[in-house]
Amino acid sequence: MYGKDRIYKKVEIIGVSAVSIEGAIETALVRARNSLDKLSWFEVQEIRGHIGADGKVAEYQVVLKVSFELKD
């Protein structure tokens, strides 16, 4: 793979988890892997969350940019 010319596309996705930031990232990547071929890397752009009525964290939201190699 390395050493040959290739082109990537980068798209933005948002993962959400009630458990953790890592869970939100994994949720996003699992869905991306089901939709896109040849995933290569991700970048965390934003981390935020939702506060429930009880004042505790209700969910974590992570904005990612995911890149994948374009087909020939």
BELMOFEN-V297024 format. One record per residue. N is the residue number from 1. NEAR is the number of other ideal C-beta (glycine too) atoms within 12 Angstrom. Layout:
[[N/NEAR] [N/NEAR]]
//
This chain:
[[1/9] [2/6] [3/5] [4/8] [5/10] [6/16] [7/14] [8/21] [9/19] [10/21] [11/23] [12/19] [13/32] [14/26] [15/35] [16/26] [17/26] [18/18] [19/17] [20/19] [21/25] [22/16] [23/21] [24/32] [25/31] [26/21] [27/26] [28/34] [29/29] [30/20] [31/21] [32/29] [33/18] [34/12] [35/15] [36/24] [37/16] [38/20] [39/25] [40/24] [41/16] [42/28] [43/18] [44/24] [45/20] [46/19] [47/21] [48/19] [49/23] [50/17] [51/13] [52/11] [53/7] [54/8] [55/8] [56/11] [57/20] [58/17] [59/23] [60/28] [61/28] [62/31] [63/24] [64/31] [65/26] [66/33] [67/23] [68/24] [69/20] [70/16] [71/11] [72/9]]
//
